[in-house]
Amino acid sequence: MSSQNLQNDDNLIETIIEKLKKALDLKNDTDVAKALESDPRLLGTWKKRGTVPYDKIIKLCIRHNINLQWIFSDDSSLPTVCRDNGLVSEADGYVQVPRYEVKASAGGGAIIHSEQIVDHLYFKTEWVKNVLGIPRDFLALISVQGDSMEPTLSNGDLILIDVRTSKVEDGAIYVVQYDDVLLVKRLQKKYDGSVVIRSDNTLYEPEILHGDEALNLKIVGRVVWAGGVI
């Protein structure tokens, strides 16, 4: 497992914004906000809180083949553009997946403080290609916080997510963002457009989002693998 040098949290948001300007040839912060399909006035809020819209940045980078590791790391040796969106190469037998300093709450909700790469885990190329069938640039690892998804997911588990996912498949487990909170839950979309958020732990009641609440629920990715300490 390798590690990356981390940026100071105070500079993280500014650095990400400047990198997006460079990669997309944008002139100012307003252009960045528009590229992220966000109100330009929110930029000041992001900088003040030290957080960014994690799901929007990932999806923007995927659309433009921007290297996610370059965006969230201060490693200047990484390429800006990642054009290889095919399935992983079998040259060395393993694929490297970044783990981000983000915790998705299996409980009341975890506030997003940063989205830095802290290290990497390695998965067999054959397994990623034949079992998951997901291109390596669409995979990310984050941690679970809380007990609401037990026994399926436990506090401290690592989860592998497919960040391409934007539509709800009933019964699947997703990492979602609501305001500045990340949750890991099962989702069910109803015919009236409402979304049911379910926990596997029966001590937690389902929550139903209607109207604008459902529209404001952002899917970061679908959970495709989990691992933790026995």
ZADO-1210 file (C-alpha; in nm, 4 decimals, padded with zeros to 6 digits):
<atoms>
<atom x="00.0000" y="00.0000" z="00.0000" code="MET" pos="1"/>
<atom x="00.1444" y="00.3340" z="-00.0994" code="SER" pos="2"/>
<atom x="00.0704" y="00.6730" z="00.0489" code="SER" pos="3"/>
<atom x="00.0366" y="01.0230" z="-00.0906" code="GLN" pos="4"/>
<atom x="00.1601" y="01.3483" z="00.0621" code="ASN" pos="5"/>
<atom x="-00.1458" y="01.5313" z="00.1910" code="LEU" pos="6"/>
<atom x="-00.2351" y="01.8956" z="00.1504" code="GLN" pos="7"/>
<atom x="-00.3303" y="02.1195" z="00.4405" code="ASN" pos="8"/>
<atom x="-00.7090" y="02.1342" z="00.4813" code="ASP" pos="9"/>
<atom x="-00.6928" y="02.5156" z="00.4673" code="ASP" pos="10"/>
<atom x="-00.5601" y="02.4985" z="00.1123" code="ASN" pos="11"/>
<atom x="-00.7556" y="02.1970" z="-00.0128" code="LEU" pos="12"/>
<atom x="-01.0578" y="02.3762" z="-00.1589" code="ILE" pos="13"/>
<atom x="-00.8512" y="02.6486" z="-00.3244" code="GLU" pos="14"/>
<atom x="-00.6226" y="02.3839" z="-00.4746" code="THR" pos="15"/>
<atom x="-00.9106" y="02.1790" z="-00.6164" code="ILE" pos="16"/>
<atom x="-01.0707" y="02.4900" z="-00.7685" code="ILE" pos="17"/>
<atom x="-00.7416" y="02.5982" z="-00.9262" code="GLU" pos="18"/>
<atom x="-00.6855" y="02.2491" z="-01.0679" code="LYS" pos="19"/>
<atom x="-01.0321" y="02.2477" z="-01.2234" code="LEU" pos="20"/>
<atom x="-00.9564" y="02.5855" z="-01.3827" code="LYS" pos="21"/>
<atom x="-00.6338" y="02.4484" z="-01.5282" code="LYS" pos="22"/>
<atom x="-00.7812" y="02.1207" z="-01.6534" code="ALA" pos="23"/>
<atom x="-01.0901" y="02.2797" z="-01.8106" code="LEU" pos="24"/>
<atom x="-00.9316" y="02.6110" z="-01.9166" code="ASP" pos="25"/>
<atom x="-01.1705" y="02.8112" z="-01.6986" code="LEU" pos="26"/>
<atom x="-01.1110" y="03.1779" z="-01.6234" code="LYS" pos="27"/>
<atom x="-01.2537" y="03.2240" z="-01.2744" code="ASN" pos="28"/>
<atom x="-01.4391" y="03.0727" z="-00.9784" code="ASP" pos="29"/>
<atom x="-01.7755" y="03.1481" z="-01.1375" code="THR" pos="30"/>
<atom x="-01.6844" y="02.9319" z="-01.4370" code="ASP" pos="31"/>
<atom x="-01.5910" y="02.6493" z="-01.1991" code="VAL" pos="32"/>
<atom x="-01.9264" y="02.6738" z="-01.0221" code="ALA" pos="33"/>
<atom x="-02.1097" y="02.6663" z="-01.3554" code="LYS" pos="34"/>
<atom x="-01.9100" y="02.3620" z="-01.4670" code="ALA" pos="35"/>
<atom x="-02.0200" y="02.1924" z="-01.1438" code="LEU" pos="36"/>
<atom x="-02.3797" y="02.3022" z="-01.2132" code="GLU" pos="37"/>
<atom x="-02.3817" y="02.4963" z="-00.8865" code="SER" pos="38"/>
<atom x="-02.4713" y="02.8485" z="-00.7802" code="ASP" pos="39"/>
<atom x="-02.1499" y="03.0607" z="-00.7948" code="PRO" pos="40"/>
<atom x="-02.2420" y="03.2061" z="-00.4554" code="ARG" pos="41"/>
<atom x="-02.1808" y="02.8630" z="-00.3017" code="LEU" pos="42"/>
<atom x="-01.8060" y="02.8853" z="-00.3650" code="LEU" pos="43"/>
<atom x="-01.7614" y="03.1125" z="-00.0662" code="GLY" pos="44"/>
<atom x="-01.9555" y="02.8674" z="00.1500" code="THR" pos="45"/>
<atom x="-01.7395" y="02.5751" z="00.0345" code="TRP" pos="46"/>
<atom x="-01.4216" y="02.7644" z="00.1174" code="LYS" pos="47"/>
<atom x="-01.5542" y="02.8714" z="00.4566" code="LYS" pos="48"/>
<atom x="-01.6650" y="02.5199" z="00.5510" code="ARG" pos="49"/>
<atom x="-01.3631" y="02.3502" z="00.3979" code="GLY" pos="50"/>
<atom x="-01.5789" y="02.1152" z="00.1918" code="THR" pos="51"/>
<atom x="-01.6733" y="02.0645" z="-00.1719" code="VAL" pos="52"/>
<atom x="-01.9567" y="01.8851" z="-00.3577" code="PRO" pos="53"/>
<atom x="-01.7782" y="01.5507" z="-00.3744" code="TYR" pos="54"/>
<atom x="-02.0214" y="01.3820" z="-00.6145" code="ASP" pos="55"/>
<atom x="-02.0258" y="01.6719" z="-00.8618" code="LYS" pos="56"/>
<atom x="-01.6472" y="01.6982" z="-00.8793" code="ILE" pos="57"/>
<atom x="-01.6072" y="01.3244" z="-00.9417" code="ILE" pos="58"/>
<atom x="-01.8695" y="01.3217" z="-01.2163" code="LYS" pos="59"/>
<atom x="-01.7249" y="01.6358" z="-01.3790" code="LEU" pos="60"/>
<atom x="-01.3795" y="01.4769" z="-01.3831" code="CYS" pos="61"/>
<atom x="-01.5165" y="01.1559" z="-01.5321" code="ILE" pos="62"/>
<atom x="-01.6956" y="01.3467" z="-01.8098" code="ARG" pos="63"/>
<atom x="-01.3753" y="01.5280" z="-01.9053" code="HIS" pos="64"/>
<atom x="-01.1277" y="01.2431" z="-01.8412" code="ASN" pos="65"/>
<atom x="-00.9603" y="01.4381" z="-01.5600" code="ILE" pos="66"/>
<atom x="-00.7439" y="01.2226" z="-01.3350" code="ASN" pos="67"/>
<atom x="-00.9221" y="01.1936" z="-00.9980" code="LEU" pos="68"/>
<atom x="-00.5962" y="01.1144" z="-00.8198" code="GLN" pos="69"/>
<atom x="-00.4454" y="01.4375" z="-00.9541" code="TRP" pos="70"/>
<atom x="-00.7483" y="01.6400" z="-00.8407" code="ILE" pos="71"/>
<atom x="-00.7431" y="01.5130" z="-00.4809" code="PHE" pos="72"/>
<atom x="-00.3680" y="01.4731" z="-00.4293" code="SER" pos="73"/>
<atom x="-00.0716" y="01.7105" z="-00.4171" code="ASP" pos="74"/>
<atom x="00.1480" y="01.4629" z="-00.6074" code="ASP" pos="75"/>
<atom x="00.2719" y="01.6798" z="-00.8968" code="SER" pos="76"/>
<atom x="00.4006" y="01.3740" z="-01.0838" code="SER" pos="77"/>
<atom x="00.0473" y="01.2520" z="-01.1597" code="LEU" pos="78"/>
<atom x="-00.0941" y="01.3206" z="-01.5082" code="PRO" pos="79"/>
<atom x="-00.3739" y="01.5766" z="-01.5356" code="THR" pos="80"/>
<atom x="-00.5694" y="01.3783" z="-01.7936" code="VAL" pos="81"/>
<atom x="-00.6576" y="01.0117" z="-01.7695" code="CYS" pos="82"/>
<atom x="-00.7678" y="00.9005" z="-02.1145" code="ARG" pos="83"/>
<atom x="-00.7765" y="00.5258" z="-02.0446" code="ASP" pos="84"/>
<atom x="-01.1410" y="00.4639" z="-01.9625" code="ASN" pos="85"/>
<atom x="-01.1359" y="00.1028" z="-02.0703" code="GLY" pos="86"/>
<atom x="-01.1135" y="-00.1936" z="-01.8350" code="LEU" pos="87"/>
<atom x="-00.7956" y="-00.2202" z="-01.6333" code="VAL" pos="88"/>
<atom x="-00.4735" y="-00.3465" z="-01.7839" code="SER" pos="89"/>
<atom x="-00.3526" y="-00.6928" z="-01.6868" code="GLU" pos="90"/>
<atom x="00.0131" y="-00.5955" z="-01.7232" code="ALA" pos="91"/>
<atom x="00.0990" y="-00.6306" z="-01.3545" code="ASP" pos="92"/>
<atom x="-00.1963" y="-00.8369" z="-01.2345" code="GLY" pos="93"/>
<atom x="-00.3294" y="-00.5727" z="-00.9933" code="TYR" pos="94"/>
<atom x="-00.5257" y="-00.2507" z="-01.0118" code="VAL" pos="95"/>
<atom x="-00.4633" y="00.0366" z="-00.7714" code="GLN" pos="96"/>
<atom x="-00.7726" y="00.1977" z="-00.6182" code="VAL" pos="97"/>
<atom x="-00.7463" y="00.5237" z="-00.4198" code="PRO" pos="98"/>
<atom x="-00.8873" y="00.5488" z="-00.0680" code="ARG" pos="99"/>
<atom x="-01.0264" y="00.8915" z="00.0142" code="TYR" pos="100"/>
<atom x="-01.0357" y="01.0634" z="00.3509" code="GLU" pos="101"/>
<atom x="-01.4137" y="01.0487" z="00.3550" code="VAL" pos="102"/>
<atom x="-01.6483" y="00.8602" z="00.5850" code="LYS" pos="103"/>
<atom x="-02.0009" y="00.7686" z="00.4783" code="ALA" pos="104"/>
<atom x="-02.2284" y="00.7469" z="00.7776" code="SER" pos="105"/>
<atom x="-02.4290" y="00.4341" z="00.8521" code="ALA" pos="106"/>
<atom x="-02.6140" y="00.6365" z="01.1106" code="GLY" pos="107"/>
<atom x="-02.7172" y="00.9978" z="01.1443" code="GLY" pos="108"/>
<atom x="-02.4851" y="01.1392" z="00.8807" code="GLY" pos="109"/>
<atom x="-02.1167" y="01.2265" z="00.8510" code="ALA" pos="110"/>
<atom x="-02.0122" y="01.5794" z="00.7603" code="ILE" pos="111"/>
<atom x="-01.7685" y="01.5936" z="00.4698" code="ILE" pos="112"/>
<atom x="-01.4443" y="01.7541" z="00.5870" code="HIS" pos="113"/>
<atom x="-01.2056" y="01.6626" z="00.3054" code="SER" pos="114"/>
<atom x="-01.1739" y="01.4392" z="00.0021" code="GLU" pos="115"/>
<atom x="-00.8000" y="01.3749" z="-00.0021" code="GLN" pos="116"/>
<atom x="-00.6368" y="01.0532" z="-00.1144" code="ILE" pos="117"/>
<atom x="-00.4773" y="00.8962" z="00.1923" code="VAL" pos="118"/>
<atom x="-00.3474" y="00.5721" z="00.0398" code="ASP" pos="119"/>
<atom x="-00.4341" y="00.2945" z="-00.2054" code="HIS" pos="120"/>
<atom x="-00.5492" y="-00.0645" z="-00.1964" code="LEU" pos="121"/>
<atom x="-00.4692" y="-00.3168" z="-00.4659" code="TYR" pos="122"/>
<atom x="-00.7237" y="-00.5533" z="-00.6200" code="PHE" pos="123"/>
<atom x="-00.6625" y="-00.8371" z="-00.8628" code="LYS" pos="124"/>
<atom x="-00.7087" y="-00.7138" z="-01.2173" code="THR" pos="125"/>
<atom x="-00.8908" y="-01.0321" z="-01.3144" code="GLU" pos="126"/>
<atom x="-01.1444" y="-00.9841" z="-01.0325" code="TRP" pos="127"/>
<atom x="-01.2068" y="-00.6173" z="-01.1161" code="VAL" pos="128"/>
<atom x="-01.2461" y="-00.6959" z="-01.4848" code="LYS" pos="129"/>
<atom x="-01.4461" y="-01.0202" z="-01.4749" code="ASN" pos="130"/>
<atom x="-01.6454" y="-00.9887" z="-01.1522" code="VAL" pos="131"/>
<atom x="-01.7057" y="-00.6149" z="-01.1190" code="LEU" pos="132"/>
<atom x="-01.6700" y="-00.5182" z="-01.4849" code="GLY" pos="133"/>
<atom x="-01.5980" y="-00.1604" z="-01.3802" code="ILE" pos="134"/>
<atom x="-01.3219" y="00.0571" z="-01.5335" code="PRO" pos="135"/>
<atom x="-01.0577" y="00.1389" z="-01.2733" code="ARG" pos="136"/>
<atom x="-01.1065" y="00.5151" z="-01.3037" code="ASP" pos="137"/>
<atom x="-01.4615" y="00.4795" z="-01.1734" code="PHE" pos="138"/>
<atom x="-01.3662" y="00.3030" z="-00.8491" code="LEU" pos="139"/>
<atom x="-01.3043" y="00.4680" z="-00.5129" code="ALA" pos="140"/>
<atom x="-01.2676" y="00.3499" z="-00.1534" code="LEU" pos="141"/>
<atom x="-01.4121" y="00.5221" z="00.1522" code="ILE" pos="142"/>
<atom x="-01.4866" y="00.4183" z="00.5107" code="SER" pos="143"/>
<atom x="-01.8145" y="00.3446" z="00.6877" code="VAL" pos="144"/>
<atom x="-01.9037" y="00.5252" z="01.0083" code="GLN" pos="145"/>
<atom x="-02.1831" y="00.4041" z="01.2364" code="GLY" pos="146"/>
<atom x="-02.3965" y="00.0929" z="01.2864" code="ASP" pos="147"/>
<atom x="-02.7181" y="00.1543" z="01.0918" code="SER" pos="148"/>
<atom x="-02.6176" y="-00.0831" z="00.8104" code="MET" pos="149"/>
<atom x="-02.5237" y="-00.3747" z="01.0350" code="GLU" pos="150"/>
<atom x="-02.4932" y="-00.6659" z="00.9877" code="PRO" pos="151"/>
<atom x="-02.4137" y="-00.5908" z="00.6207" code="THR" pos="152"/>
<atom x="-02.1697" y="-00.3064" z="00.6907" code="LEU" pos="153"/>
<atom x="-01.9963" y="-00.2357" z="01.0201" code="SER" pos="154"/>
<atom x="-01.8324" y="00.0725" z="01.1629" code="ASN" pos="155"/>
<atom x="-01.4849" y="00.1092" z="01.0096" code="GLY" pos="156"/>
<atom x="-01.5497" y="-00.1127" z="00.7072" code="ASP" pos="157"/>
<atom x="-01.3994" y="-00.0091" z="00.3758" code="LEU" pos="158"/>
<atom x="-01.6430" y="00.0107" z="00.0867" code="ILE" pos="159"/>
<atom x="-01.5624" y="00.0112" z="-00.2831" code="LEU" pos="160"/>
<atom x="-01.7966" y="00.2317" z="-00.4828" code="ILE" pos="161"/>
<atom x="-01.8748" y="00.2646" z="-00.8525" code="ASP" pos="162"/>
<atom x="-01.8944" y="00.6410" z="-00.9070" code="VAL" pos="163"/>
<atom x="-02.0569" y="00.6108" z="-01.2511" code="ARG" pos="164"/>
<atom x="-02.3920" y="00.5324" z="-01.0938" code="THR" pos="165"/>
<atom x="-02.6523" y="00.8086" z="-01.1050" code="SER" pos="166"/>
<atom x="-02.9786" y="00.6118" z="-01.1067" code="LYS" pos="167"/>
<atom x="-03.1340" y="00.4162" z="-00.8229" code="VAL" pos="168"/>
<atom x="-03.1556" y="00.0389" z="-00.8534" code="GLU" pos="169"/>
<atom x="-03.4053" y="-00.0760" z="-00.5906" code="ASP" pos="170"/>
<atom x="-03.2477" y="-00.2567" z="-00.2983" code="GLY" pos="171"/>
<atom x="-02.8866" y="-00.1711" z="-00.3817" code="ALA" pos="172"/>
<atom x="-02.6625" y="00.0092" z="-00.1324" code="ILE" pos="173"/>
<atom x="-02.5469" y="00.3587" z="-00.2234" code="TYR" pos="174"/>
<atom x="-02.3300" y="00.6348" z="-00.0892" code="VAL" pos="175"/>
<atom x="-02.5387" y="00.9505" z="-00.1137" code="VAL" pos="176"/>
<atom x="-02.4841" y="01.3152" z="-00.0330" code="GLN" pos="177"/>
<atom x="-02.7554" y="01.5284" z="00.1206" code="TYR" pos="178"/>
<atom x="-02.6425" y="01.8868" z="00.1820" code="ASP" pos="179"/>
<atom x="-02.2973" y="01.8407" z="00.3397" code="ASP" pos="180"/>
<atom x="-02.3682" y="01.4939" z="00.4770" code="VAL" pos="181"/>
<atom x="-02.2619" y="01.1572" z="00.3352" code="LEU" pos="182"/>
<atom x="-02.4757" y="00.8506" z="00.4044" code="LEU" pos="183"/>
<atom x="-02.4472" y="00.4848" z="00.3086" code="VAL" pos="184"/>
<atom x="-02.7960" y="00.3333" z="00.2783" code="LYS" pos="185"/>
<atom x="-03.0238" y="00.1141" z="00.0730" code="ARG" pos="186"/>
<atom x="-03.2417" y="00.3157" z="-00.1620" code="LEU" pos="187"/>
<atom x="-03.5816" y="00.2529" z="-00.3125" code="GLN" pos="188"/>
<atom x="-03.7370" y="00.4888" z="-00.5654" code="LYS" pos="189"/>
<atom x="-04.1171" y="00.5023" z="-00.5692" code="LYS" pos="190"/>
<atom x="-04.3482" y="00.5761" z="-00.8606" code="TYR" pos="191"/>
<atom x="-04.4361" y="00.9207" z="-00.7243" code="ASP" pos="192"/>
<atom x="-04.0680" y="01.0235" z="-00.7363" code="GLY" pos="193"/>
<atom x="-04.0090" y="00.9914" z="-00.3639" code="SER" pos="194"/>
<atom x="-03.7072" y="00.7999" z="-00.2352" code="VAL" pos="195"/>
<atom x="-03.7063" y="00.5611" z="00.0606" code="VAL" pos="196"/>
<atom x="-03.3797" y="00.5504" z="00.2565" code="ILE" pos="197"/>
<atom x="-03.3456" y="00.2215" z="00.4438" code="ARG" pos="198"/>
<atom x="-03.1010" y="00.0890" z="00.7020" code="SER" pos="199"/>
<atom x="-03.0246" y="-00.2817" z="00.7423" code="ASP" pos="200"/>
<atom x="-03.0213" y="-00.2377" z="01.1197" code="ASN" pos="201"/>
<atom x="-03.3845" y="-00.2751" z="01.2303" code="THR" pos="202"/>
<atom x="-03.3297" y="-00.0242" z="01.5120" code="LEU" pos="203"/>
<atom x="-03.3351" y="00.2514" z="01.2490" code="TYR" pos="204"/>
<atom x="-03.6629" y="00.3555" z="01.0881" code="GLU" pos="205"/>
<atom x="-03.6832" y="00.4128" z="00.7104" code="PRO" pos="206"/>
<atom x="-03.6878" y="00.7737" z="00.5947" code="GLU" pos="207"/>
<atom x="-03.8880" y="00.8960" z="00.2954" code="ILE" pos="208"/>
<atom x="-03.7827" y="01.1989" z="00.0921" code="LEU" pos="209"/>
<atom x="-04.0471" y="01.3780" z="-00.1139" code="HIS" pos="210"/>
<atom x="-04.0353" y="01.6489" z="-00.3794" code="GLY" pos="211"/>
<atom x="-03.7374" y="01.8838" z="-00.3508" code="ASP" pos="212"/>
<atom x="-03.5882" y="01.6706" z="-00.0736" code="GLU" pos="213"/>
<atom x="-03.5650" y="01.3743" z="-00.3123" code="ALA" pos="214"/>
<atom x="-03.4247" y="01.5942" z="-00.5895" code="LEU" pos="215"/>
<atom x="-03.1532" y="01.7250" z="-00.3559" code="ASN" pos="216"/>
<atom x="-03.0320" y="01.3728" z="-00.2797" code="LEU" pos="217"/>
<atom x="-02.7104" y="01.3250" z="-00.4794" code="LYS" pos="218"/>
<atom x="-02.5818" y="00.9766" z="-00.5572" code="ILE" pos="219"/>
<atom x="-02.2045" y="00.9559" z="-00.5117" code="VAL" pos="220"/>
<atom x="-02.1850" y="00.5905" z="-00.6127" code="GLY" pos="221"/>
<atom x="-02.3129" y="00.2361" z="-00.5654" code="ARG" pos="222"/>
<atom x="-02.1397" y="00.0071" z="-00.3161" code="VAL" pos="223"/>
<atom x="-01.9983" y="-00.2967" z="-00.4980" code="VAL" pos="224"/>
<atom x="-01.7690" y="-00.4461" z="-00.2305" code="TRP" pos="225"/>
<atom x="-01.7041" y="-00.4170" z="00.1412" code="ALA" pos="226"/>
<atom x="-01.4298" y="-00.5407" z="00.3701" code="GLY" pos="227"/>
<atom x="-01.3311" y="-00.5014" z="00.7312" code="GLY" pos="228"/>
<atom x="-01.1833" y="-00.6537" z="01.0436" code="VAL" pos="229"/>
<atom x="-01.3425" y="-00.9781" z="01.1654" code="ILE" pos="230"/>
</atoms>
